[in-house]
Amino acid sequence: MPDSRPIAVLGGTGPAGMGLALRWARAGQTIIIGSREAQRAKQSAEKIQQKAGSQARISGMENSAACAAADLLVLTVPFEGQATLLKQLKPAIRSGSILIDATVALAAAVGGRASRTLGVWQGSSAQQAAELVSKEVKVAAAFHNLSAELLNGSDALDCDVIVCSDDAGASQITLALAAKIPGVRAIDGGKLENARMLEQITALLIGLNIRHKGHAGIRITGLPPEAYRAAVES
Amino acid sequence: MPDSRPIAVLGGTGPAGMGLALRWARAGQTIIIGSREAQRAKQSAEKIQQKAGSQARISGMENSAACAAADLLVLTVPFEGQATLLKQLKPAIRSGSILIDATVALAAAVGGRASRTLGVWQGSSAQQAAELVSKEVKVAAAFHNLSAELLNGSDALDCDVIVCSDDAGASQITLALAAKIPGVRAIDGGKLENARMLEQITALLIGLNIRHKGHAGIRITGLPPEAYRAAVES
């Protein structure tokens, strides 16, 4: 994947989107922060630029403009905003785009606890996303379980990223993107329907964070070395 | 917890039950293997004795007799056998007993895939167990995510055990039992309702094992040291 292929982080002004954008900007990727308001997107892009350094390539745009400017899209919005945003963006998302969904249907979306999930008719937030975009968009699910606070720091993360998709190409790109985050090992988790299990883990980790006061992540142990894809230390 | 307090592993002739029994027998616990047939229980107990050594205290009994002889019960049956067994054992389980449920509602129970789960009305297999026993029985959920094959070996496990229970005493006992397994770190996962997330992880790990040919486990990272309980190396 060439570093010049821009990644649009939609709804990217929140902590998870900013953190992912920061890590990818540091890794040399070209980043577009998308937001409902172009001005807010630009402000977030400037903040990330300050942290990532002047060589980082990062800009901010309204979400639809970001979709027009990129075909590699990462969705980092709270569940309550996911469906509305995707319905609105559907005409703007280019055919053949890859949409990486990091949404988790936390019960917080309807005023409940972030340590519980809602049942999603389609099976998972990622499958809801797949239903809401055109069939020519390839959907992957990933990045549910990375601590936003740790992403926004400088240390390597102690967490694996499991990637689920029904499209082999989208899986490969998403695995490569995950492996660009220092400390992350990317693991192919199979079909998009498996995203529902990844989303449950987020709620579990949030509960552990509340109970034990930490920034929990997960590591998958016991797989052969070739199952893990990690950044080559430079 | 005194080592002489016997642990009855109900439905303990399967790989998961045998593996847990082996590890606890090696750690000095007194073990009773429970099975529908006393003879089968005795055979399994002998097999474990051979692996654990002559100093190990282990016997085999029919499940009801095992319940009469112990108030620390570990349930390791496939989901399709859980409800029937608990209804049958309800009169035999002593008031005040701790029942540790390791059941996962895999779709394999109804001829589906072991990498998918069934929806359980009560929320999880563990909550179904709690509904099926008397109110005086304290239910905990744990040990869903330990590889049976690795448990039956000799190496330390590379896996954490998250314990969920509504009873603080049952949680503490279960955490202590988990920490007796070499390599395992035990983590308090809060209320019994959280077991549904642990059960999802089992299906995820089974899917990863099928895809990548391994014996997957999980580690929880990012919690403060006091959140982890592990065996003191002797």
Interface residues (C-beta under 8 A of the other chain):
Chain A: S115 S147 L150 D158 C159 I162 I187 D188 G189 G190 N194 R196 M197 L198 Q200 I201 A203 L204 L205 G207 L208 N209 R211 H212 K213 G214 H215 A216 G217 I218 R219 I220 T221 G222 L223 P224 E226 A227
Chain B: S115 S147 L150 D158 C159 I162 I187 D188 G189 G190 N194 R196 M197 L198 Q200 I201 A203 L204 L205 G207 L208 N209 R211 H212 K213 G214 H215 A216 G217 I218 R219 I220 T221 G222 L223 P224 E226 A227
